[in-house]
Amino acid sequence: MENENPQNKHFVTSAMLTISIDMFDIILFGIASLQTYTAFLSSKNFLIIASILLIVGKIIAHFQVIEFDEGHRKRETVLLDNSFGEHRIPNYNSDIYFNNKSIQNGYIKLLANIHENTLYTSAIIDKMTKKYDIISVSLLLLFLLQVFCSGMNDFSSALFNFIISGNFISRTYKLKSVGNDTSKLFQEANKICSDYEINNDLQLLSRKILDIFVTYENIIFASKITLSGKVFSSLNCKLNDDWQKIKQSYKIYNHFMEE
């Protein structure tokens, strides 16, 4: 897969806004932690600063969703264009994004593209999740240490609310959920390919292909998770090799090669 595509600009912007949200959360956590030990702000000023950070964070989150949704719309269009030989996005060759040019346009190529997407998505998210696991556990340990040293107070409560409802925790949960769901869809795509070798009823296969297509798109759209471009680049060569081996191993893809 290539990283340059019509949706890339929107996803890069979405990722940058996500980082901004995380930074605001870290600043808020740091202020609440420092306030617990030093009381360098009055309670009123602390609440004002915390409120401003939360409001700005919500505004940024609003625009992050807008950018993600636009990127997702274009990504879905690229996927369907490539699968069915259409060109709703002009002046863009979607074959440089997917690695399935040799497969005939139609439902089997759609299956191959979803198959490839689930392989990439689950692998990238698995690596991304490790970072969020470390951050989430660290925040929880810092909170427990603070409570052990100073007991519960208003600022400890602010820390607790941050940990329970903060973006790090919710994003970690979403990453794990999306990773598990896309991994299951990858296995479902494997099963569809295997079933073809037993029963090559294309009408039945088409229904199953549409089902995993809709399921995959809903999972990605609902999560609002932007995959890391850095992780993508680090795994791209290996995942591309893995995909070529997977594609060659199934008769369904070999039977629908372009003449």
C-alpha distance (Angstrom), angle and dihedral (degrees) to the residues before:
residue distance angle dihedral
M1 . . .
E2 3.79 . .
N3 3.80 121.4 .
E4 3.82 94.8 -145.6
N5 3.80 110.7 86.5
P6 3.83 140.1 126.2
Q7 3.80 92.6 -87.2
N8 3.80 95.8 47.3
K9 3.82 96.2 88.8
H10 3.81 92.1 53.6
F11 3.78 93.6 46.2
V12 3.82 92.1 47.7
T13 3.81 89.8 51.5
S14 3.80 90.2 46.6
A15 3.82 90.2 50.9
M16 3.82 91.9 49.6
L17 3.80 90.9 50.4
T18 3.80 89.6 48.9
I19 3.81 89.5 54.2
S20 3.82 88.8 50.1
I21 3.80 90.4 53.4
D22 3.80 90.0 50.4
M23 3.81 90.8 49.8
F24 3.81 91.5 52.7
D25 3.79 89.1 50.7
I26 3.81 91.6 50.0
I27 3.81 91.1 49.4
L28 3.80 90.7 50.2
F29 3.79 91.3 47.9
G30 3.80 90.7 48.7
I31 3.81 93.5 49.4
A32 3.81 92.1 48.5
S33 3.81 91.1 47.8
L34 3.81 93.4 48.3
Q35 3.78 91.6 44.8
T36 3.79 90.1 55.9
Y37 3.81 91.9 60.9
T38 3.82 104.2 29.7
A39 3.83 106.9 23.4
F40 3.82 87.2 -147.7
L41 3.82 90.2 159.5
S42 3.76 131.3 52.8
S43 3.81 114.4 -114.1
K44 3.81 89.1 -110.1
N45 3.81 93.8 52.8
F46 3.80 91.2 45.2
L47 3.80 91.1 54.0
I48 3.82 91.3 46.7
I49 3.81 92.9 51.2
A50 3.81 92.7 43.6
S51 3.81 91.1 49.1
I52 3.81 92.5 49.7
L53 3.81 91.6 49.6
L54 3.79 91.7 48.3
I55 3.82 93.3 47.8
V56 3.81 93.2 47.5
G57 3.80 88.6 47.3
K58 3.80 91.0 53.3
I59 3.81 91.4 49.3
I60 3.81 90.9 50.8
A61 3.82 89.6 47.3
H62 3.81 89.3 54.5
F63 3.81 92.3 56.5
Q64 3.80 91.2 42.1
V65 3.80 88.8 59.7
I66 3.83 91.5 48.1
E67 3.81 91.9 52.5
F68 3.79 92.5 44.5
D69 3.81 93.1 50.1
E70 3.81 92.2 50.1
G71 3.79 90.9 48.0
H72 3.79 90.9 48.2
R73 3.81 91.4 50.5
K74 3.80 91.2 53.3
R75 3.81 92.7 43.7
E76 3.80 90.9 52.9
T77 3.81 90.2 48.6
V78 3.83 90.8 50.7
L79 3.81 89.6 49.9
L80 3.81 93.6 52.1
D81 3.81 93.2 41.2
N82 3.78 90.6 54.2
S83 3.80 94.1 43.7
F84 3.81 96.8 50.4
G85 3.81 102.6 28.0
E86 3.81 95.7 -108.4
H87 3.81 129.9 141.4
R88 3.79 109.0 -152.3
I89 3.79 87.8 142.8
P90 3.84 103.3 59.3
N91 3.79 124.7 -142.5
Y92 3.79 94.0 17.9
N93 3.79 125.4 111.3
S94 3.81 104.9 -151.4
D95 3.81 90.6 -167.7
I96 3.80 88.8 81.3
Y97 3.81 89.2 61.1
F98 3.80 99.0 45.8
N99 3.80 125.5 44.6
N100 3.80 98.0 -142.1
K101 3.79 104.7 89.5
S102 3.81 91.4 126.8
I103 3.83 92.9 62.7
Q104 3.80 119.9 89.2
N105 3.80 116.5 -104.7
G106 3.79 113.4 -98.1
Y107 3.79 141.2 63.2
I108 3.81 94.8 -32.5
K109 3.80 90.4 56.0
L110 3.81 88.7 48.0
L111 3.80 87.8 53.3
A112 3.81 90.6 50.0
N113 3.81 91.7 50.2
I114 3.81 93.1 48.9
H115 3.81 89.7 43.6
E116 3.80 89.5 54.0
N117 3.81 92.9 43.6
T118 3.80 93.5 52.9
L119 3.81 90.4 49.5
Y120 3.80 91.8 52.7
T121 3.81 96.6 39.8
S122 3.81 96.5 50.1
A123 3.83 92.7 46.2
I124 3.82 94.7 47.2
I125 3.80 93.4 46.2
D126 3.80 91.5 48.0
K127 3.80 88.9 59.4
M128 3.81 93.9 41.7
T129 3.80 91.8 51.3
K130 3.80 92.4 62.2
K131 3.81 91.5 64.6
Y132 3.79 92.6 49.1
D133 3.81 91.3 46.6
I134 3.80 90.2 56.0
I135 3.81 93.4 47.2
S136 3.82 93.9 45.9
V137 3.81 93.7 48.5
S138 3.81 90.5 46.0
L139 3.80 92.0 52.8
L140 3.79 91.3 49.1
L141 3.81 92.0 49.2
L142 3.82 91.6 48.6
F143 3.79 89.7 51.4
L144 3.81 92.8 49.2
L145 3.80 90.2 48.3
Q146 3.79 90.8 51.0
V147 3.81 92.4 49.6
F148 3.81 90.8 47.0
C149 3.81 91.4 51.7
S150 3.81 101.4 38.4
G151 3.77 108.2 12.6
M152 3.80 125.8 -132.4
N153 3.79 120.0 -39.8
D154 3.80 137.7 145.2
F155 3.78 92.4 -74.5
S156 3.79 92.5 46.6
S157 3.78 87.2 53.1
A158 3.81 89.4 52.5
L159 3.80 89.3 52.2
F160 3.78 91.0 47.8
N161 3.81 92.3 50.4
F162 3.80 89.4 49.0
I163 3.80 92.4 51.9
I164 3.81 94.3 46.3
S165 3.81 97.9 43.5
G166 3.81 102.0 20.7
N167 3.77 124.6 121.6
F168 3.80 94.8 -113.2
I169 3.78 93.1 60.7
S170 3.80 96.0 42.1
R171 3.81 92.2 45.0
T172 3.81 91.3 49.3
Y173 3.80 89.4 53.2
K174 3.81 91.9 47.3
L175 3.80 92.0 48.7
K176 3.80 91.7 52.1
S177 3.80 90.9 46.5
V178 3.81 94.4 48.5
G179 3.80 91.1 44.4
N180 3.80 91.9 52.8
D181 3.81 93.5 43.9
T182 3.81 95.3 48.5
S183 3.80 90.7 45.5
K184 3.82 88.7 55.0
L185 3.82 90.1 48.9
F186 3.80 89.7 51.2
Q187 3.80 88.5 55.2
E188 3.81 89.5 46.6
A189 3.82 89.5 53.8
N190 3.80 88.4 50.6
K191 3.81 88.7 52.5
I192 3.81 92.7 50.5
C193 3.80 89.5 52.4
S194 3.80 90.6 48.6
D195 3.81 92.6 47.2
Y196 3.80 89.7 55.8
E197 3.79 89.5 64.0
I198 3.82 89.1 57.5
N199 3.81 101.0 35.0
N200 3.81 118.8 12.8
D201 3.81 95.0 -168.0
L202 3.82 99.4 149.0
Q203 3.82 93.6 -167.1
L204 3.80 90.9 58.1
L205 3.80 91.2 43.4
S206 3.82 91.3 50.5
R207 3.80 91.2 57.7
K208 3.80 91.0 50.1
I209 3.80 91.5 47.2
L210 3.81 91.9 51.4
D211 3.79 89.3 48.7
I212 3.81 94.8 55.8
F213 3.82 90.6 41.8
V214 3.81 92.3 55.5
T215 3.81 92.1 41.9
Y216 3.80 92.9 50.4
E217 3.80 93.7 48.0
N218 3.82 92.0 48.2
I219 3.81 91.9 49.9
I220 3.81 93.1 51.7
F221 3.81 94.9 41.9
A222 3.80 94.5 48.8
S223 3.81 94.3 47.5
K224 3.84 97.2 54.3
I225 3.81 85.1 -154.8
T226 3.81 115.4 152.6
L227 3.78 112.7 -151.5
S228 3.79 115.5 -125.5
G229 3.80 112.7 -102.7
K230 3.80 89.8 -155.6
V231 3.80 92.5 54.8
F232 3.81 89.8 44.2
S233 3.81 91.1 55.5
S234 3.79 93.0 47.4
L235 3.82 93.3 51.3
N236 3.81 100.6 33.0
C237 3.82 99.2 94.6
K238 3.80 93.8 46.7
L239 3.80 93.9 44.5
N240 3.79 91.1 47.5
D241 3.80 90.3 53.8
D242 3.81 90.6 46.3
W243 3.79 91.2 50.8
Q244 3.80 93.9 49.8
K245 3.81 89.8 52.8
I246 3.82 91.7 47.8
K247 3.81 92.4 47.9
Q248 3.79 92.8 49.6
S249 3.80 92.2 49.1
Y250 3.83 95.5 61.8
K251 3.80 122.9 75.2
I252 3.82 92.3 -150.4
Y253 3.81 91.9 70.3
N254 3.80 94.2 41.5
H255 3.83 91.2 50.9
F256 3.81 92.1 55.2
M257 3.78 99.7 48.1
E258 3.79 118.2 137.3
E259 3.80 112.9 -98.3
